[in-house]
Amino acid sequence: MKYLKLLILITLALPTLAQTTIRQDAKIKSMVDEVSSKNIEAIVRKLVSFKTRNTLSDTSSKTEGIGAARNWIKSEMERYAAVSNGRMKVEFDSFVQPAGGRIDKPTVLKNVLAILKGTDPTDTRIYVVSGHYDSRVTDVMNANAVEPGAVDDASGTAVSMEICRVMAKSSFPATIIFMTVPGEEQGLNGSAHIAKRAKDEHWNVDAMLNNDIVGNTHGMDNDLKDNTHVRVFSEGIPTIDLAAKGDTLAAKRAAAAISALINNGGETDSPSRQLARYIKETAERYVEQLDVKLIYRRDRFLRGGDQSSFQQQGFTAVRFTEMNEDFTHQHQDLRTENGIQYGDLPEFADYNYIQKVARMNLSVLANLASAPASPINVGVTTSGLTNNTTLKWEDPKIGRKPAGYYILMRETTSPYWEKKIFVTGNETTLGYSKDNYFFAVQSVDAEGHESLPVFPKPVR
C-alpha cells in the first residue's frame, strides 16, 4: 500500500484477519461510494445563499443571516434522521456567549448536533465530526456584508452533513455525533462550549475530526492544482495540562501523563498522532487518489481551529485542511482588484475534492465506531535488562471483547507503523529491543475493524 511499507506478521489463529490491513469492509465501502459531490455542492450553495453567516448577523430572518442558516441545517439533518428508525436525534445545543473579544454583546449561539446513537448499550464511546457554519469577511466584526464562506467553512459543514445523510441509514456499536458549530471566527465559541459540556458531562469522546477549509485545490502563491492531498494536523505533546488549570489533582495527573510520554520518547506518539496515523491508513484503504499528509502541528502556523477546543478538554482531536490555501478567497471582502476576484465564492470550490474529504471522514468514523474499544493499561515491562520487549495490556472494559489484538511496531524515525503482529492473549514478548523501536497495541474484531492504537507506558 502507498501509505506505508507494511510487513504483516499474523498468526493463523484467526484466518479471517489475514488481510485486514488491506481489505475493505464491503458495507463501509458502499457508504463511502454513496457520498455525493452533487449533494455537497447543493449544501455549499444553499449555505452561501443566506448571504451572511457571521456569528453576529441576523437571527430573525427566515432567508438571511446565521439564524436562517442554522435552522436550515437542523431541518436538513432532521430529514436525514427520518430514515434512522429512531436511532438519530437532532438538536440545538444553545447557549449565551457573553460579550468580550470578538463578541460585542451577549449573543445566543447554537451548535447543531445530529446524534446517531450506538447500538451497544455497554459501549459508551462517542466519535465527533464537525465543521463550522459561520462565515466572515476582512473585518470579522462586520456582520452585514455579503459573506459567502463557501470554502471557509461551508465545505466542512457540507462534509459533516453529507456523511450524516449517508450514515443515518446504518447502525454502529458506538455513537457518532455529526456536528456544525458557529463562533469559530469569533474565537472558537461554539466548539469551546460543546467541548466543555462533553468534559463536564463525562462524555467518552474517543476522537474528534474537525473539517475546516477543505474545498479548495488551487494554491495561491505557487499556482499548484492539487486535488489528491489533504492535510491532517495533530498535536504532539497533549494540551490536557490546559484543561487541568485550577484543579491540583488533575494538574498533577496531566503533568505525570505528559512527563511519561516525553520520558518514553513519545513526543510523536500522543493520542492525536495515533489518530492521524489511523486516518492515513484507513482513508487510503477506501478512497482512491487521496494521499493523507501528516502535519506535526496542532494547526497551521500561528493559527487555530475547533479541534483545539476538544484538545484543551483532554480529548483526542485532529484538523483536516486542504493542501494549498488560496488566501484571495479567504477572509476577504468581495471585490475585484488588478483583475483578481477576491472573496470566498462557491465557484472557487472543488466539489469532487470535498467529496474525497467526506469519504475519508466516513471511512474513518465507520471503522472506529464498528471496532471494539482500545485495550487499557497498555505497558512495557521493565523488570531486568533485556533486548527483548514484553508488552502487557487488559481487555477494554466497555463494549464487546475484541477477537484479538495487533502489536504495532516501527523504527523510531518512521512516521508510520511498519509491522503488525496479531495475538490473542494479553501479553506478548518480541525479539526486538524497546530501545530501538516504538510499539503500540490496538484491538481488532473478527471482521478486521481496528481500534485506535495505544502507546504503552513503562510497567514495573
C-alpha positions as CSV (number, residue, x, y, z in Angstrom):
1,M,0.0,0.0,0.0
2,K,1.1,3.5,-0.7
3,Y,0.7,4.8,2.8
4,L,3.4,2.7,4.5
5,K,5.9,-0.1,4.0
6,L,3.8,-2.7,5.9
7,L,5.1,-6.1,6.9
8,I,2.2,-8.1,8.3
9,L,3.1,-10.8,10.8
10,I,-0.1,-12.5,11.7
11,T,-0.7,-15.9,13.4
12,L,-3.1,-18.4,11.8
13,A,-5.2,-18.4,15.0
14,L,-7.8,-16.2,13.2
15,P,-7.6,-16.6,9.4
16,T,-10.4,-14.1,8.7
17,L,-8.0,-11.4,9.9
18,A,-5.2,-12.3,7.5
19,Q,-5.9,-9.5,5.1
20,T,-7.3,-6.9,7.5
21,T,-4.8,-4.2,6.7
22,I,-5.6,-4.2,3.0
23,R,-9.2,-5.5,3.0
24,Q,-12.2,-3.2,2.7
25,D,-15.4,-3.7,4.6
26,A,-18.0,-4.0,1.8
27,K,-20.7,-2.2,3.8
28,I,-18.4,0.7,4.6
29,K,-17.1,0.8,1.0
30,S,-20.8,1.1,-0.1
31,M,-21.3,4.0,2.2
32,V,-18.1,5.7,1.0
33,D,-19.3,5.4,-2.6
34,E,-22.7,6.9,-1.8
35,V,-21.2,10.2,-0.7
36,S,-22.2,12.6,-3.5
37,S,-20.3,15.6,-4.8
38,K,-23.7,17.0,-6.2
39,N,-25.2,16.9,-2.7
40,I,-22.1,18.6,-1.3
41,E,-22.3,21.3,-3.9
42,A,-26.0,21.8,-3.2
43,I,-25.3,22.2,0.5
44,V,-22.5,24.7,0.0
45,R,-24.6,26.8,-2.4
46,K,-27.5,26.8,-0.1
47,L,-25.4,28.0,2.8
48,V,-23.9,30.7,0.6
49,S,-27.5,31.8,-0.3
50,F,-28.0,33.1,3.2
51,K,-25.7,36.0,2.2
52,T,-24.0,36.1,5.6
53,R,-23.5,33.6,8.3
54,N,-21.5,35.9,10.5
55,T,-21.9,34.8,14.1
56,L,-23.2,38.4,14.9
57,S,-25.6,38.5,12.0
58,D,-29.4,38.5,12.0
59,T,-31.3,35.6,13.7
60,S,-34.8,36.7,13.0
61,S,-35.0,36.5,9.2
62,K,-36.0,33.2,7.5
63,T,-33.9,33.8,4.5
64,E,-30.7,35.7,5.5
65,G,-28.2,35.5,8.4
66,I,-26.9,32.9,10.7
67,G,-30.3,32.2,12.3
68,A,-31.8,31.2,8.9
69,A,-28.7,29.1,8.2
70,R,-28.7,27.1,11.5
71,N,-32.5,26.5,11.2
72,W,-32.0,25.1,7.7
73,I,-29.1,22.9,8.8
74,K,-31.2,21.5,11.6
75,S,-34.1,20.8,9.3
76,E,-31.9,19.0,6.8
77,M,-30.4,16.8,9.4
78,E,-33.9,16.0,10.8
79,R,-34.8,14.9,7.2
80,Y,-31.7,12.6,7.2
81,A,-32.7,11.3,10.7
82,A,-36.1,10.3,9.5
83,V,-34.7,7.1,7.9
84,S,-32.7,6.1,11.0
85,N,-35.6,4.2,12.7
86,G,-35.3,6.4,15.7
87,R,-31.5,5.9,16.2
88,M,-30.7,9.5,15.3
89,K,-31.9,12.6,17.0
90,V,-31.2,16.2,16.0
91,E,-31.0,19.1,18.5
92,F,-29.7,22.6,19.1
93,D,-27.0,23.0,21.7
94,S,-27.9,26.5,22.6
95,F,-26.0,28.9,25.0
96,V,-25.4,32.6,25.5
97,Q,-21.9,33.7,24.6
98,P,-21.1,36.8,26.9
99,A,-19.7,40.0,25.4
100,G,-15.9,40.0,25.1
101,G,-13.2,39.7,22.5
102,R,-14.9,39.3,19.1
103,I,-18.4,39.2,20.6
104,D,-19.7,42.8,21.0
105,K,-22.8,41.9,23.0
106,P,-24.3,38.8,24.7
107,T,-25.2,36.5,21.8
108,V,-27.3,33.3,21.6
109,L,-25.2,30.7,19.7
110,K,-26.5,27.3,18.6
111,N,-24.4,24.3,17.8
112,V,-26.4,21.8,15.6
113,L,-25.9,18.1,16.7
114,A,-27.2,15.0,14.9
115,I,-26.6,12.1,17.3
116,L,-26.5,8.6,15.9
117,K,-26.9,6.5,19.0
118,G,-24.7,3.4,19.2
119,T,-26.5,0.0,19.3
120,D,-24.3,-1.5,22.1
121,P,-25.6,-0.2,25.5
122,T,-22.3,-1.2,27.1
123,D,-20.2,0.8,24.7
124,T,-20.0,4.5,25.8
125,R,-17.6,5.7,23.1
126,I,-18.5,8.8,21.1
127,Y,-17.0,10.0,17.8
128,V,-17.5,13.6,16.7
129,V,-17.2,15.1,13.2
130,S,-17.6,18.8,12.8
131,G,-17.4,21.9,10.5
132,H,-18.2,25.5,11.4
133,Y,-21.1,27.1,9.7
134,D,-20.3,30.8,10.5
135,S,-18.5,33.0,7.9
136,R,-16.6,36.3,7.8
137,V,-15.0,38.9,5.5
138,T,-11.9,41.1,6.1
139,D,-13.4,42.7,9.2
140,V,-14.5,39.9,11.5
141,M,-16.9,42.3,13.3
142,N,-18.7,43.2,10.1
143,A,-22.0,41.3,10.4
144,N,-23.8,42.9,7.5
145,A,-21.6,42.4,4.5
146,V,-22.1,39.6,1.9
147,E,-20.0,36.8,3.5
148,P,-20.4,33.7,1.3
149,G,-17.9,31.4,3.2
150,A,-18.0,28.7,0.6
151,V,-14.8,27.0,1.5
152,D,-14.3,28.5,5.0
153,D,-16.3,26.7,6.1
154,A,-19.4,25.7,4.2
155,S,-17.1,22.9,2.8
156,G,-16.5,21.4,6.3
157,T,-20.2,21.9,7.2
158,A,-21.1,20.0,4.0
159,V,-18.8,17.2,4.9
160,S,-20.5,16.7,8.3
161,M,-24.0,17.0,6.7
162,E,-23.4,14.7,3.7
163,I,-21.9,11.9,5.7
164,C,-24.7,12.3,8.2
165,R,-27.2,11.7,5.4
166,V,-25.4,8.5,4.3
167,M,-24.6,7.1,7.7
168,A,-28.1,7.7,9.2
169,K,-29.4,4.6,7.5
170,S,-26.8,2.4,9.2
171,S,-26.0,1.4,12.8
172,F,-22.8,1.1,14.7
173,P,-22.0,-0.2,18.2
174,A,-20.6,3.2,19.2
175,T,-22.2,6.7,19.0
176,I,-21.4,9.2,16.2
177,I,-22.2,12.9,16.5
178,F,-22.4,14.9,13.3
179,M,-21.9,18.5,14.3
180,T,-21.8,22.0,12.9
181,V,-20.8,24.9,15.1
182,P,-20.9,28.8,15.0
183,G,-18.5,31.3,16.5
184,E,-15.3,29.8,15.1
185,E,-14.2,33.0,13.5
186,Q,-15.1,34.9,16.7
187,G,-12.9,32.7,18.9
188,L,-13.9,29.0,18.7
189,N,-17.0,29.8,20.8
190,G,-19.3,27.0,19.6
191,S,-16.7,24.3,19.9
192,A,-15.4,25.6,23.2
193,H,-19.0,25.3,24.6
194,I,-19.7,21.8,23.4
195,A,-16.2,20.5,24.4
196,K,-16.6,21.8,27.9
197,R,-20.1,20.3,28.1
198,A,-18.6,17.0,27.0
199,K,-16.0,17.2,29.7
200,D,-18.5,18.3,32.4
201,E,-21.0,15.6,31.5
202,H,-18.3,12.9,31.2
203,W,-18.8,12.1,27.5
204,N,-16.4,9.3,26.4
205,V,-15.2,11.2,23.3
206,D,-12.7,8.8,21.7
207,A,-11.9,11.0,18.7
208,M,-13.0,14.3,17.2
209,L,-12.5,15.2,13.5
210,N,-12.6,18.8,12.6
211,N,-13.1,19.8,8.9
212,D,-12.1,23.4,8.3
213,I,-11.2,24.8,4.8
214,V,-11.4,21.5,2.9
215,G,-12.8,22.7,-0.5
216,N,-10.0,24.5,-2.5
217,T,-7.5,22.7,-4.7
218,H,-5.6,25.7,-6.1
219,G,-2.5,27.1,-4.3
220,M,-2.4,30.9,-4.4
221,D,1.4,31.5,-4.4
222,N,2.6,28.6,-6.4
223,D,-0.2,28.1,-8.9
224,L,-0.4,24.4,-7.9
225,K,-3.5,22.4,-8.7
226,D,-3.7,19.6,-6.1
227,N,-6.8,17.5,-5.6
228,T,-5.1,14.4,-4.3
229,H,-3.7,15.6,-0.9
230,V,-5.3,16.6,2.3
231,R,-3.5,17.7,5.5
232,V,-4.3,16.2,8.9
233,F,-2.9,18.4,11.8
234,S,-2.2,16.6,15.0
235,E,-0.6,17.8,18.2
236,G,2.5,16.1,19.7
237,I,2.6,17.0,23.4
238,P,-1.1,16.9,24.5
239,T,-2.8,20.0,25.7
240,I,-4.5,18.2,28.6
241,D,-2.5,20.4,31.0
242,L,-4.6,23.4,29.9
243,A,-7.7,21.6,31.0
244,A,-6.3,21.0,34.4
245,K,-5.9,24.6,35.5
246,G,-7.4,25.2,38.9
247,D,-7.6,21.5,39.8
248,T,-4.5,20.5,41.6
249,L,-5.1,16.7,41.4
250,A,-6.0,16.9,37.7
251,A,-3.0,19.1,37.0
252,K,-0.7,16.6,38.7
253,R,-2.1,13.8,36.7
254,A,-1.9,15.7,33.4
255,A,1.7,16.6,34.2
256,A,2.5,13.0,35.0
257,A,1.0,11.8,31.8
258,I,2.9,14.3,29.7
259,S,6.1,13.5,31.5
260,A,5.7,9.8,30.9
261,L,5.1,10.4,27.2
262,I,8.2,12.5,26.9
263,N,10.4,10.3,29.0
264,N,9.5,7.3,26.9
265,G,10.4,9.1,23.7
266,G,6.8,9.5,22.7
267,E,6.7,13.1,21.6
268,T,5.3,12.0,18.3
269,D,3.0,9.3,19.9
270,S,0.3,11.4,21.5
271,P,-3.3,10.1,21.1
272,S,-3.8,12.7,18.4
273,R,-0.8,11.4,16.4
274,Q,-2.1,7.9,16.8
275,L,-5.4,9.1,15.4
276,A,-3.7,10.8,12.5
277,R,-1.8,7.6,11.6
278,Y,-5.0,5.7,11.8
279,I,-6.7,8.2,9.5
280,K,-4.0,7.9,6.9
281,E,-4.0,4.1,6.8
282,T,-7.8,3.8,6.9
283,A,-8.7,6.5,4.4
284,E,-6.2,5.5,1.8
285,R,-7.7,2.0,2.0
286,Y,-11.1,3.3,1.0
287,V,-10.6,6.5,-1.0
288,E,-8.8,6.4,-4.4
289,Q,-6.4,9.1,-5.4
290,L,-6.1,10.5,-1.9
291,D,-2.8,11.0,0.0
292,V,-3.3,12.0,3.6
293,K,-0.3,14.2,4.7
294,L,0.5,14.0,8.4
295,I,1.4,17.5,9.6
296,Y,3.1,17.5,13.0
297,R,1.4,20.7,14.3
298,R,-1.7,21.4,16.3
299,D,-2.8,23.7,13.4
300,R,-1.3,25.9,10.8
301,F,1.5,28.4,11.8
302,L,0.1,30.7,14.5
303,R,-3.5,29.7,13.6
304,G,-6.1,27.6,15.2
305,G,-9.4,25.7,14.8
306,D,-12.2,23.9,16.6
307,Q,-10.1,20.8,17.3
308,S,-8.2,22.9,19.8
309,S,-11.3,23.3,22.0
310,F,-11.5,19.5,22.3
311,Q,-7.8,19.1,22.9
312,Q,-7.9,21.6,25.7
313,Q,-10.5,19.5,27.4
314,G,-8.3,16.4,27.2
315,F,-9.9,14.8,24.1
316,T,-8.2,13.3,21.1
317,A,-8.7,15.6,18.1
318,V,-7.3,16.5,14.7
319,R,-7.9,19.0,11.9
320,F,-8.4,18.4,8.2
321,T,-7.4,21.2,5.8
322,E,-6.8,21.4,2.0
323,M,-3.1,21.2,0.9
324,N,-2.6,24.7,-0.5
325,E,-4.9,27.5,0.7
326,D,-5.8,30.4,-1.6
327,F,-5.9,33.5,0.6
328,T,-7.5,35.6,-2.1
329,H,-10.7,33.6,-1.3
330,Q,-10.4,33.5,2.5
331,H,-11.5,36.2,5.0
332,Q,-11.8,38.7,2.1
333,D,-14.4,41.4,1.2
334,L,-16.0,40.7,-2.1
335,R,-14.2,42.8,-4.7
336,T,-12.0,42.8,-7.9
337,E,-8.5,44.3,-7.8
338,N,-6.0,44.2,-10.6
339,G,-8.1,41.6,-12.4
340,I,-8.2,39.3,-9.3
341,Q,-11.6,38.3,-7.8
342,Y,-11.4,38.3,-4.0
343,G,-13.9,36.5,-1.8
344,D,-14.9,33.0,-0.7
345,L,-17.3,32.3,-3.5
346,P,-18.8,28.9,-4.4
347,E,-17.3,28.9,-7.9
348,F,-13.8,28.6,-6.4
349,A,-14.6,25.3,-4.5
350,D,-13.8,21.9,-6.0
351,Y,-16.7,19.7,-5.1
352,N,-15.1,16.4,-6.2
353,Y,-12.3,17.2,-3.8
354,I,-14.7,17.8,-1.0
355,Q,-16.3,14.5,-1.8
356,K,-12.9,12.8,-1.3
357,V,-12.5,14.5,2.1
358,A,-16.1,13.5,3.1
359,R,-15.4,9.9,2.1
360,M,-12.2,10.0,4.2
361,N,-14.1,11.1,7.2
362,L,-16.8,8.5,6.7
363,S,-14.3,5.6,6.3
364,V,-12.6,6.5,9.5
365,L,-15.7,7.1,11.5
366,A,-17.4,3.9,10.3
367,N,-14.3,1.8,11.1
368,L,-13.8,3.3,14.5
369,A,-17.5,3.1,15.5
370,S,-17.6,-0.6,14.3
371,A,-14.4,-1.6,16.1
372,P,-14.0,-2.8,19.7
373,A,-12.7,-0.3,22.2
374,S,-9.0,0.2,22.6
375,P,-7.1,-2.0,25.1
376,I,-6.4,-0.4,28.5
377,N,-3.4,-0.3,30.8
378,V,-1.0,-1.0,28.0
379,G,2.5,-1.2,29.2
380,V,6.1,-2.4,28.5
381,T,7.6,-4.4,31.4
382,T,10.8,-3.0,32.8
383,S,11.9,-5.8,35.1
384,G,15.5,-6.6,34.2
385,L,17.7,-5.5,31.3
386,T,17.0,-7.4,28.1
387,N,17.0,-6.8,24.3
388,N,13.5,-8.3,24.1
389,T,10.3,-6.4,24.6
390,T,7.4,-7.7,26.7
391,L,4.0,-5.9,26.3
392,K,1.0,-6.4,28.6
393,W,-2.5,-5.0,28.4
394,E,-6.0,-5.6,29.6
395,D,-9.3,-6.1,27.6
396,P,-11.4,-2.9,27.2
397,K,-14.0,-2.5,30.0
398,I,-16.7,-1.3,27.6
399,G,-18.3,-2.9,24.6
400,R,-17.7,-6.3,23.3
401,K,-14.5,-8.2,23.8
402,P,-12.0,-8.0,20.9
403,A,-11.3,-11.0,18.7
404,G,-7.6,-10.2,19.2
405,Y,-5.0,-7.5,19.2
406,Y,-2.4,-6.1,16.9
407,I,1.1,-5.2,18.2
408,L,2.2,-2.3,16.1
409,M,5.9,-1.6,15.6
410,R,8.1,0.9,13.8
411,E,11.6,2.4,13.7
412,T,11.9,5.4,16.0
413,T,12.5,7.7,12.9
414,S,9.5,6.4,11.0
415,P,6.2,8.3,11.0
416,Y,4.1,5.2,10.2
417,W,3.6,1.8,11.8
418,E,5.7,-0.7,9.8
419,K,4.7,-4.1,11.3
420,K,1.5,-5.6,12.6
421,I,1.6,-8.8,14.8
422,F,-1.6,-10.5,15.6
423,V,-2.0,-12.0,19.1
424,T,-5.0,-13.4,21.0
425,G,-3.8,-13.1,24.6
426,N,-3.0,-10.1,26.8
427,E,0.8,-10.4,26.8
428,T,3.5,-11.0,24.3
429,T,7.3,-10.9,24.1
430,L,9.0,-9.8,20.9
431,G,12.6,-10.3,19.9
432,Y,13.0,-6.6,19.3
433,S,14.5,-4.1,21.7
434,K,12.4,-1.4,23.3
435,D,15.4,0.8,23.0
436,N,15.3,0.7,19.2
437,Y,11.7,0.6,18.3
438,F,8.3,2.1,19.2
439,F,5.3,-0.1,19.9
440,A,1.6,0.2,20.3
441,V,-1.4,-2.1,20.8
442,Q,-4.8,-1.9,19.2
443,S,-8.0,-4.1,19.4
444,V,-9.4,-5.8,16.4
445,D,-12.7,-7.7,15.8
446,A,-13.3,-10.7,13.6
447,E,-14.2,-8.5,10.6
448,G,-11.0,-6.6,10.8
449,H,-12.2,-3.3,12.3
450,E,-9.4,-1.8,14.3
451,S,-9.5,0.5,17.4
452,L,-7.2,3.4,17.9
453,P,-3.7,2.3,18.9
454,V,-2.5,2.8,22.5
455,F,1.2,3.8,23.1
456,P,2.5,1.8,26.1
457,K,3.7,3.2,29.4
458,P,6.5,1.6,31.5
459,V,5.3,-1.1,33.8
460,R,7.4,-2.3,36.8
